[in-house]
């Protein structure tokens, strides 16, 4: 699993903390108790603060972030290779899936932020355009 916030494209874990049996990070200062209701803007701010604290901003170019995200999509693809449907997976496999999906999401949020894209508005606009392009059957 890659690390969104590392300055280079390595395969270190995204988080440094141990996971509890429920998937929460022990001692994680990144959560701030906002478990379920965090916005994309909140994620963006947290990712910016994380990178700033480590002086990694110079490495977070659109190209580097995109390539890192593509690498994470590859890791996500590997999980599905030669597998059955997700509902038949072990809990540990689903946890791994969640980690890889999170890596892709976090890279996407960071890439959008660096490129000056409001991802929430862009996604809502895209849903609207798709609704016009692909109307429901009558």
CNS distance restraints for C-alpha pairs under 8 A (distance, minus, plus):
assign (resid   1 and name CA) (resid  11 and name CA) 5.41 0.50 0.50
assign (resid   1 and name CA) (resid  12 and name CA) 6.38 0.50 0.50
assign (resid   1 and name CA) (resid  13 and name CA) 5.58 0.50 0.50
assign (resid   1 and name CA) (resid  14 and name CA) 7.06 0.50 0.50
assign (resid   1 and name CA) (resid  72 and name CA) 7.11 0.50 0.50
assign (resid   1 and name CA) (resid  75 and name CA) 7.09 0.50 0.50
assign (resid   1 and name CA) (resid  99 and name CA) 7.89 0.50 0.50
assign (resid   1 and name CA) (resid 100 and name CA) 6.71 0.50 0.50
assign (resid   1 and name CA) (resid 103 and name CA) 7.77 0.50 0.50
assign (resid   2 and name CA) (resid   9 and name CA) 7.02 0.50 0.50
assign (resid   2 and name CA) (resid  10 and name CA) 5.89 0.50 0.50
assign (resid   2 and name CA) (resid  11 and name CA) 4.20 0.50 0.50
assign (resid   2 and name CA) (resid  12 and name CA) 5.46 0.50 0.50
assign (resid   2 and name CA) (resid  13 and name CA) 5.87 0.50 0.50
assign (resid   2 and name CA) (resid  14 and name CA) 6.23 0.50 0.50
assign (resid   2 and name CA) (resid  68 and name CA) 7.63 0.50 0.50
assign (resid   2 and name CA) (resid  71 and name CA) 7.87 0.50 0.50
assign (resid   2 and name CA) (resid  72 and name CA) 6.56 0.50 0.50
assign (resid   2 and name CA) (resid 103 and name CA) 7.19 0.50 0.50
assign (resid   3 and name CA) (resid   9 and name CA) 7.27 0.50 0.50
assign (resid   3 and name CA) (resid  10 and name CA) 6.70 0.50 0.50
assign (resid   3 and name CA) (resid  11 and name CA) 6.39 0.50 0.50
assign (resid   3 and name CA) (resid  12 and name CA) 5.60 0.50 0.50
assign (resid   3 and name CA) (resid  13 and name CA) 5.53 0.50 0.50
assign (resid   3 and name CA) (resid  14 and name CA) 4.23 0.50 0.50
assign (resid   3 and name CA) (resid  15 and name CA) 7.72 0.50 0.50
assign (resid   3 and name CA) (resid 103 and name CA) 7.37 0.50 0.50
assign (resid   4 and name CA) (resid  14 and name CA) 6.36 0.50 0.50
assign (resid   4 and name CA) (resid  65 and name CA) 7.85 0.50 0.50
assign (resid   4 and name CA) (resid  68 and name CA) 7.43 0.50 0.50
assign (resid   4 and name CA) (resid 103 and name CA) 6.62 0.50 0.50
assign (resid   4 and name CA) (resid 106 and name CA) 6.82 0.50 0.50
assign (resid   4 and name CA) (resid 107 and name CA) 5.89 0.50 0.50
assign (resid   5 and name CA) (resid  14 and name CA) 7.30 0.50 0.50
assign (resid   5 and name CA) (resid  47 and name CA) 7.43 0.50 0.50
assign (resid   5 and name CA) (resid  50 and name CA) 7.14 0.50 0.50
assign (resid   5 and name CA) (resid  51 and name CA) 6.05 0.50 0.50
assign (resid   5 and name CA) (resid  56 and name CA) 7.49 0.50 0.50
assign (resid   6 and name CA) (resid  10 and name CA) 7.46 0.50 0.50
assign (resid   6 and name CA) (resid  51 and name CA) 7.98 0.50 0.50
assign (resid   6 and name CA) (resid  56 and name CA) 7.07 0.50 0.50
assign (resid   7 and name CA) (resid  56 and name CA) 5.22 0.50 0.50
assign (resid   7 and name CA) (resid  57 and name CA) 7.83 0.50 0.50
assign (resid   7 and name CA) (resid  58 and name CA) 7.96 0.50 0.50
assign (resid   7 and name CA) (resid  59 and name CA) 5.15 0.50 0.50
assign (resid   7 and name CA) (resid  60 and name CA) 7.05 0.50 0.50
assign (resid   8 and name CA) (resid  59 and name CA) 6.84 0.50 0.50
assign (resid   9 and name CA) (resid  64 and name CA) 7.68 0.50 0.50
assign (resid   9 and name CA) (resid  68 and name CA) 5.95 0.50 0.50
assign (resid  14 and name CA) (resid 103 and name CA) 7.27 0.50 0.50
assign (resid  17 and name CA) (resid  25 and name CA) 5.64 0.50 0.50
assign (resid  17 and name CA) (resid  26 and name CA) 5.79 0.50 0.50
assign (resid  17 and name CA) (resid  27 and name CA) 6.74 0.50 0.50
assign (resid  17 and name CA) (resid  28 and name CA) 6.49 0.50 0.50
assign (resid  18 and name CA) (resid  25 and name CA) 5.67 0.50 0.50
assign (resid  18 and name CA) (resid  26 and name CA) 5.50 0.50 0.50
assign (resid  19 and name CA) (resid  23 and name CA) 5.31 0.50 0.50
assign (resid  19 and name CA) (resid  24 and name CA) 5.38 0.50 0.50
assign (resid  19 and name CA) (resid  25 and name CA) 4.55 0.50 0.50
assign (resid  19 and name CA) (resid  26 and name CA) 5.94 0.50 0.50
assign (resid  20 and name CA) (resid  24 and name CA) 5.29 0.50 0.50
assign (resid  20 and name CA) (resid  25 and name CA) 6.20 0.50 0.50
assign (resid  20 and name CA) (resid  26 and name CA) 6.47 0.50 0.50
assign (resid  23 and name CA) (resid  95 and name CA) 7.50 0.50 0.50
assign (resid  30 and name CA) (resid  46 and name CA) 7.20 0.50 0.50
assign (resid  31 and name CA) (resid  35 and name CA) 6.68 0.50 0.50
assign (resid  34 and name CA) (resid  38 and name CA) 6.04 0.50 0.50
assign (resid  38 and name CA) (resid  42 and name CA) 5.92 0.50 0.50
assign (resid  38 and name CA) (resid  43 and name CA) 6.98 0.50 0.50
assign (resid  39 and name CA) (resid  43 and name CA) 6.37 0.50 0.50
assign (resid  40 and name CA) (resid  44 and name CA) 6.07 0.50 0.50
assign (resid  40 and name CA) (resid 109 and name CA) 7.09 0.50 0.50
assign (resid  40 and name CA) (resid 119 and name CA) 7.52 0.50 0.50
assign (resid  40 and name CA) (resid 120 and name CA) 6.90 0.50 0.50
assign (resid  41 and name CA) (resid  45 and name CA) 6.16 0.50 0.50
assign (resid  42 and name CA) (resid  46 and name CA) 6.21 0.50 0.50
assign (resid  43 and name CA) (resid  47 and name CA) 6.05 0.50 0.50
assign (resid  43 and name CA) (resid 106 and name CA) 7.79 0.50 0.50
assign (resid  43 and name CA) (resid 109 and name CA) 7.44 0.50 0.50
assign (resid  44 and name CA) (resid  48 and name CA) 6.09 0.50 0.50
assign (resid  44 and name CA) (resid 109 and name CA) 6.24 0.50 0.50
assign (resid  44 and name CA) (resid 110 and name CA) 6.25 0.50 0.50
assign (resid  44 and name CA) (resid 113 and name CA) 6.65 0.50 0.50
assign (resid  45 and name CA) (resid  49 and name CA) 6.15 0.50 0.50
assign (resid  46 and name CA) (resid  50 and name CA) 6.08 0.50 0.50
assign (resid  47 and name CA) (resid  51 and name CA) 6.18 0.50 0.50
assign (resid  47 and name CA) (resid 106 and name CA) 7.98 0.50 0.50
assign (resid  47 and name CA) (resid 110 and name CA) 6.90 0.50 0.50
assign (resid  48 and name CA) (resid  52 and name CA) 5.98 0.50 0.50
assign (resid  48 and name CA) (resid 110 and name CA) 7.88 0.50 0.50
assign (resid  49 and name CA) (resid  53 and name CA) 6.03 0.50 0.50
assign (resid  50 and name CA) (resid  54 and name CA) 6.65 0.50 0.50
assign (resid  51 and name CA) (resid  55 and name CA) 5.99 0.50 0.50
assign (resid  51 and name CA) (resid  56 and name CA) 5.02 0.50 0.50
assign (resid  51 and name CA) (resid  57 and name CA) 5.79 0.50 0.50
assign (resid  52 and name CA) (resid  56 and name CA) 6.23 0.50 0.50
assign (resid  52 and name CA) (resid  57 and name CA) 6.17 0.50 0.50
assign (resid  56 and name CA) (resid  60 and name CA) 6.79 0.50 0.50
assign (resid  57 and name CA) (resid  61 and name CA) 7.93 0.50 0.50
assign (resid  59 and name CA) (resid  64 and name CA) 7.10 0.50 0.50
assign (resid  60 and name CA) (resid  64 and name CA) 6.19 0.50 0.50
assign (resid  60 and name CA) (resid  65 and name CA) 6.00 0.50 0.50
assign (resid  60 and name CA) (resid 114 and name CA) 7.65 0.50 0.50
assign (resid  61 and name CA) (resid  65 and name CA) 6.10 0.50 0.50
assign (resid  61 and name CA) (resid 111 and name CA) 8.00 0.50 0.50
assign (resid  61 and name CA) (resid 114 and name CA) 7.28 0.50 0.50
assign (resid  62 and name CA) (resid  66 and name CA) 5.96 0.50 0.50
assign (resid  62 and name CA) (resid 111 and name CA) 5.86 0.50 0.50
assign (resid  62 and name CA) (resid 114 and name CA) 6.67 0.50 0.50
assign (resid  62 and name CA) (resid 115 and name CA) 6.80 0.50 0.50
assign (resid  63 and name CA) (resid  67 and name CA) 6.13 0.50 0.50
assign (resid  64 and name CA) (resid  68 and name CA) 6.05 0.50 0.50
assign (resid  65 and name CA) (resid  69 and name CA) 6.05 0.50 0.50
assign (resid  65 and name CA) (resid 107 and name CA) 6.27 0.50 0.50
assign (resid  65 and name CA) (resid 108 and name CA) 7.97 0.50 0.50
assign (resid  65 and name CA) (resid 110 and name CA) 7.50 0.50 0.50
assign (resid  65 and name CA) (resid 111 and name CA) 5.85 0.50 0.50
assign (resid  66 and name CA) (resid  70 and name CA) 6.18 0.50 0.50
assign (resid  66 and name CA) (resid 107 and name CA) 7.50 0.50 0.50
assign (resid  66 and name CA) (resid 108 and name CA) 7.84 0.50 0.50
assign (resid  66 and name CA) (resid 111 and name CA) 6.84 0.50 0.50
assign (resid  67 and name CA) (resid  71 and name CA) 6.25 0.50 0.50
assign (resid  68 and name CA) (resid  72 and name CA) 6.35 0.50 0.50
assign (resid  68 and name CA) (resid 107 and name CA) 7.38 0.50 0.50
assign (resid  69 and name CA) (resid  73 and name CA) 6.22 0.50 0.50
assign (resid  69 and name CA) (resid 103 and name CA) 7.60 0.50 0.50
assign (resid  69 and name CA) (resid 104 and name CA) 5.60 0.50 0.50
assign (resid  69 and name CA) (resid 107 and name CA) 5.53 0.50 0.50
assign (resid  69 and name CA) (resid 108 and name CA) 6.96 0.50 0.50
assign (resid  70 and name CA) (resid  74 and name CA) 6.28 0.50 0.50
assign (resid  71 and name CA) (resid  75 and name CA) 6.42 0.50 0.50
assign (resid  72 and name CA) (resid  76 and name CA) 6.11 0.50 0.50
assign (resid  72 and name CA) (resid 100 and name CA) 6.68 0.50 0.50
assign (resid  72 and name CA) (resid 103 and name CA) 6.51 0.50 0.50
assign (resid  72 and name CA) (resid 104 and name CA) 5.80 0.50 0.50
assign (resid  73 and name CA) (resid  77 and name CA) 6.08 0.50 0.50
assign (resid  73 and name CA) (resid 100 and name CA) 7.84 0.50 0.50
assign (resid  73 and name CA) (resid 104 and name CA) 6.42 0.50 0.50
assign (resid  74 and name CA) (resid  78 and name CA) 6.30 0.50 0.50
assign (resid  75 and name CA) (resid  79 and name CA) 6.72 0.50 0.50
assign (resid  75 and name CA) (resid 100 and name CA) 6.98 0.50 0.50
assign (resid  76 and name CA) (resid  80 and name CA) 7.07 0.50 0.50
assign (resid  76 and name CA) (resid  97 and name CA) 6.97 0.50 0.50
assign (resid  76 and name CA) (resid 100 and name CA) 5.60 0.50 0.50
assign (resid  76 and name CA) (resid 101 and name CA) 6.84 0.50 0.50
assign (resid  77 and name CA) (resid  81 and name CA) 6.31 0.50 0.50
assign (resid  79 and name CA) (resid  83 and name CA) 7.54 0.50 0.50
assign (resid  79 and name CA) (resid  97 and name CA) 6.95 0.50 0.50
assign (resid  80 and name CA) (resid  84 and name CA) 7.77 0.50 0.50
assign (resid  84 and name CA) (resid  88 and name CA) 6.80 0.50 0.50
assign (resid  84 and name CA) (resid  89 and name CA) 7.68 0.50 0.50
assign (resid  85 and name CA) (resid  89 and name CA) 7.23 0.50 0.50
assign (resid  86 and name CA) (resid  94 and name CA) 7.45 0.50 0.50
assign (resid  89 and name CA) (resid  93 and name CA) 6.05 0.50 0.50
assign (resid  89 and name CA) (resid  94 and name CA) 6.53 0.50 0.50
assign (resid  90 and name CA) (resid  94 and name CA) 6.49 0.50 0.50
assign (resid  91 and name CA) (resid  95 and name CA) 6.16 0.50 0.50
assign (resid  92 and name CA) (resid  96 and name CA) 6.24 0.50 0.50
assign (resid  93 and name CA) (resid  97 and name CA) 6.18 0.50 0.50
assign (resid  94 and name CA) (resid  98 and name CA) 6.18 0.50 0.50
assign (resid  95 and name CA) (resid  99 and name CA) 6.34 0.50 0.50
assign (resid  96 and name CA) (resid 100 and name CA) 6.33 0.50 0.50
assign (resid  97 and name CA) (resid 101 and name CA) 6.08 0.50 0.50
assign (resid  98 and name CA) (resid 102 and name CA) 5.99 0.50 0.50
assign (resid  99 and name CA) (resid 103 and name CA) 6.27 0.50 0.50
assign (resid 100 and name CA) (resid 104 and name CA) 6.42 0.50 0.50
assign (resid 101 and name CA) (resid 105 and name CA) 6.20 0.50 0.50
assign (resid 102 and name CA) (resid 106 and name CA) 5.99 0.50 0.50
assign (resid 103 and name CA) (resid 107 and name CA) 6.20 0.50 0.50
assign (resid 104 and name CA) (resid 108 and name CA) 6.13 0.50 0.50
assign (resid 105 and name CA) (resid 109 and name CA) 6.16 0.50 0.50
assign (resid 106 and name CA) (resid 110 and name CA) 6.12 0.50 0.50
assign (resid 107 and name CA) (resid 111 and name CA) 5.95 0.50 0.50
assign (resid 108 and name CA) (resid 112 and name CA) 6.11 0.50 0.50
assign (resid 109 and name CA) (resid 113 and name CA) 6.15 0.50 0.50
assign (resid 109 and name CA) (resid 119 and name CA) 7.18 0.50 0.50
assign (resid 110 and name CA) (resid 114 and name CA) 6.13 0.50 0.50
assign (resid 111 and name CA) (resid 115 and name CA) 6.14 0.50 0.50
assign (resid 112 and name CA) (resid 116 and name CA) 6.10 0.50 0.50
assign (resid 112 and name CA) (resid 117 and name CA) 4.89 0.50 0.50
assign (resid 112 and name CA) (resid 118 and name CA) 6.88 0.50 0.50
assign (resid 112 and name CA) (resid 119 and name CA) 6.24 0.50 0.50
assign (resid 113 and name CA) (resid 117 and name CA) 5.79 0.50 0.50
assign (resid 113 and name CA) (resid 118 and name CA) 7.10 0.50 0.50
assign (resid 113 and name CA) (resid 119 and name CA) 7.89 0.50 0.50
assign (resid 117 and name CA) (resid 122 and name CA) 7.35 0.50 0.50
assign (resid 118 and name CA) (resid 122 and name CA) 6.09 0.50 0.50
assign (resid 119 and name CA) (resid 123 and name CA) 5.90 0.50 0.50
assign (resid 120 and name CA) (resid 124 and name CA) 6.24 0.50 0.50
assign (resid 121 and name CA) (resid 125 and name CA) 6.01 0.50 0.50
assign (resid 122 and name CA) (resid 126 and name CA) 6.12 0.50 0.50
assign (resid 123 and name CA) (resid 127 and name CA) 6.22 0.50 0.50
assign (resid 124 and name CA) (resid 128 and name CA) 6.28 0.50 0.50
assign (resid 125 and name CA) (resid 129 and name CA) 6.19 0.50 0.50
assign (resid 126 and name CA) (resid 130 and name CA) 6.06 0.50 0.50
assign (resid 127 and name CA) (resid 131 and name CA) 6.12 0.50 0.50
assign (resid 128 and name CA) (resid 132 and name CA) 6.52 0.50 0.50
assign (resid 129 and name CA) (resid 133 and name CA) 6.13 0.50 0.50
assign (resid 130 and name CA) (resid 134 and name CA) 5.66 0.50 0.50
assign (resid 130 and name CA) (resid 135 and name CA) 7.95 0.50 0.50
assign (resid 131 and name CA) (resid 135 and name CA) 5.45 0.50 0.50
assign (resid 131 and name CA) (resid 136 and name CA) 7.94 0.50 0.50
